[in-house]
């Protein structure tokens, strides 16, 4: 990668690296490392960037939706940090042009693979965090995630909605939610709620509000019956 290449992607990110090796590493896919890991790839930076993205997203949601409960915020956060969303961000910044891939990965269409694009975008956020701190990462976040946050997050379907749509499609009626336990002081309640679906064993969820417990019960049912995965 030449200096001009660094310059072009830095323009897209609106961030100039102090340590350019971090940028190079964030753009280097593990397919180049080989068995002996001679080449430093993006994996450690991706691990960090995933957490940076989660923090920035949680803060933005917390500020933007002051009346939302945890059960409303969590599915939106999941949608905003999922690999597909990160891949969209990578294409927005034209990261695909600068990724360093093995010849085999290149020939197999690696530059179009959502998993690789998402990993590289997370690695870039991690690299910028190490190089310039949280505010530098926030600058990149504000270029893509912040202005598109509502569109990106509204496409999610929460567990209750997904379960109700599924039961309706199967002609099983509407899921029934029953409070089976309520405890704790008024300022810090804890609920256990059971969701019942005709022909299936009930599933029990917990939460700090009835809505959060209902969401948890629906999620547990969906995962148990293999209708949903934990990554939805």
C-alpha positions in Angstrom: 0.0 0.0 0.0 1.4 3.3 -1.0 1.3 6.6 0.8 -1.3 7.9 -1.6 -3.5 4.9 -0.8 -3.3 5.8 2.9 -4.2 9.4 2.0 -7.3 8.4 0.0 -8.8 6.2 2.7 -7.9 8.7 5.4 -9.9 11.3 3.4 -12.9 9.0 3.3 -12.6 8.4 7.1 -11.9 12.1 7.7 -9.1 11.0 10.0 -5.3 11.1 9.6 -3.4 8.4 11.5 -0.4 9.2 13.6 0.7 5.6 13.4 0.0 4.4 9.8 0.9 0.8 10.7 -2.4 0.6 12.6 -4.3 1.5 9.4 -2.4 -1.1 7.4 -3.1 -3.7 10.1 -6.8 -2.9 10.2 -7.0 -3.4 6.4 -5.1 -6.7 6.4 -7.3 -9.8 6.3 -6.2 -13.0 8.2 -5.9 -14.9 4.9 -2.6 -13.1 4.4 -1.2 -14.2 7.8 -0.8 -17.9 7.1 -0.2 -20.5 9.8 2.7 -18.8 11.4 0.9 -15.4 11.7 4.0 -13.5 10.3 1.7 -10.8 8.9 -0.1 -8.7 11.6 -3.8 -8.9 10.6 -6.9 -7.2 11.8 -8.3 -9.7 14.3 -7.2 -8.0 17.5 -8.2 -4.6 16.3 -11.6 -6.1 15.2 -12.1 -7.4 18.8 -11.5 -3.9 20.2 -13.5 -2.1 17.5 -16.5 -4.3 18.1 -16.6 -3.0 21.7 -16.0 0.6 20.6 -18.9 0.4 18.2 -21.1 -1.1 20.9 -20.3 1.7 23.3 -20.8 4.5 20.8 -24.1 3.0 19.7 -25.4 2.4 23.2 -24.6 6.0 24.1 -26.2 7.4 21.0 -29.4 5.3 21.6 -29.5 6.3 25.2 -29.3 10.0 24.3 -31.7 9.9 21.3 -34.5 7.9 22.9 -34.7 9.0 26.6 -38.1 7.3 27.1 -37.1 3.9 25.8 -36.7 1.0 28.1 -33.9 -1.6 27.8 -36.2 -3.9 25.9 -36.7 -1.2 23.3 -33.0 -0.2 23.1 -31.4 -3.7 22.9 -32.8 -4.8 19.5 -31.9 -1.5 18.0 -28.4 -1.8 19.3 -28.1 -5.3 17.9 -29.2 -4.1 14.5 -26.7 -1.2 14.4 -23.7 -3.3 15.4 -24.4 -6.4 13.3 -21.9 -7.5 10.6 -24.3 -6.5 7.8 -24.6 -3.0 9.1 -20.8 -2.7 9.5 -20.4 -4.0 5.9 -22.7 -1.2 4.7 -20.5 1.3 6.5 -17.4 -0.2 4.9 -18.9 0.3 1.5 -19.9 3.8 2.4 -16.2 4.6 3.2 -15.1 2.6 0.1 -13.0 0.3 2.4 -13.3 -2.5 -0.1 -10.8 -0.8 -2.4 -8.1 -0.8 0.2 -8.4 -4.2 1.9 -5.3 -6.5 1.8 -6.4 -10.0 0.9 -4.7 -13.2 -0.1 -4.8 -14.1 -3.7 -7.2 -17.0 -3.0 -9.5 -14.7 -1.0 -9.4 -12.1 -3.7 -10.3 -14.6 -6.4 -13.2 -16.0 -4.3 -14.8 -12.5 -4.1 -13.5 -11.5 -0.7 -14.0 -7.8 -1.4 -17.8 -8.3 -1.7 -18.1 -10.6 1.4 -20.2 -9.0 4.1 -18.3 -10.8 6.9 -15.0 -9.5 5.7 -16.2 -6.0 5.1 -17.8 -5.9 8.5 -14.7 -7.2 10.2 -12.5 -4.6 8.5 -14.8 -1.8 9.5 -14.8 -2.9 13.1 -11.0 -3.1 12.9 -10.8 0.4 11.6 -12.8 1.7 14.5 -10.5 -0.1 16.8 -7.4 1.2 15.1 -8.7 4.8 15.2 -9.5 4.4 18.9 -5.9 3.2 19.6 -4.5 6.0 17.5 -6.7 8.9 18.5 -9.0 7.9 21.3 -12.8 7.6 21.6 -13.6 11.0 20.1 -11.7 10.1 17.0 -13.7 6.9 16.6 -16.9 8.9 17.3 -15.9 11.2 14.3 -16.1 8.2 12.0 -19.3 6.9 13.7 -20.9 10.3 13.2 -20.2 10.2 9.4 -22.3 7.0 8.9 -24.1 5.6 11.9 -25.4 8.8 13.5 -27.1 10.3 10.4 -28.5 6.9 9.4 -29.3 5.6 12.8 -33.1 5.6 12.6 -33.2 4.0 9.2 -30.6 1.4 10.2 -32.3 0.5 13.5 -36.0 0.6 12.5 -35.5 -2.4 10.2 -35.2 -4.6 13.3 -38.0 -6.9 14.5 -38.1 -7.3 18.2 -38.7 -10.8 19.7 -42.4 -10.1 20.6 -43.2 -8.9 17.0 -41.3 -11.9 15.5 -43.1 -14.4 17.7 -46.5 -12.9 17.0 -45.9 -12.9 13.3 -44.8 -16.5 13.5 -47.8 -17.7 15.5 -50.1 -15.9 13.1 -48.5 -17.5 10.1 -48.8 -20.9 11.8 -52.5 -20.1 12.8 -51.7 -20.6 16.4 -53.4 -17.5 17.7 -51.8 -14.7 19.7 -49.1 -15.5 22.3 -50.3 -15.1 25.9 -48.0 -13.5 28.4 -48.5 -14.1 32.1 -46.7 -12.6 35.1 -45.5 -15.5 37.2 -43.4 -13.5 39.7 -43.0 -9.9 40.7 -40.6 -8.8 43.4 -38.3 -6.0 44.5 -39.0 -2.4 45.6 -41.0 0.0 43.4 -37.9 1.8 42.2 -36.2 -1.5 41.2 -38.8 -4.2 40.3 -38.0 -7.6 38.8 -40.4 -9.6 36.8 -40.7 -13.1 35.6 -43.1 -13.6 32.7 -44.2 -16.7 30.9 -45.2 -16.8 27.3 -47.6 -19.4 26.2 -48.1 -20.6 22.6 -50.7 -23.3 21.7 -49.1 -26.7 21.3 -45.7 -25.7 22.8 -44.1 -25.7 26.3 -44.1 -22.2 27.8 -40.9 -20.1 28.1 -40.1 -17.8 31.0 -38.2 -14.5 30.7 -36.9 -12.0 33.2 -36.6 -8.2 33.2 -36.7 -5.0 35.1 -40.1 -4.2 33.5 -43.0 -6.2 32.2 -42.1 -5.3 28.7 -38.5 -6.3 29.1 -39.5 -9.7 30.7 -42.0 -10.3 27.8 -39.2 -9.6 25.3 -36.9 -12.0 27.1 -39.6 -14.7 27.2 -40.3 -14.3 23.5 -36.6 -14.4 22.7 -36.1 -17.6 24.7 -39.0 -19.3 23.0 -37.8 -18.3 19.6 -34.2 -19.5 20.2 -35.4 -22.7 21.9 -37.7 -23.6 19.0 -34.9 -22.6 16.5 -37.1 -19.9 14.9 -34.5 -17.3 15.8 -30.8 -17.3 16.6 -29.0 -15.4 19.4 -27.5 -13.1 16.7 -30.8 -11.8 15.4 
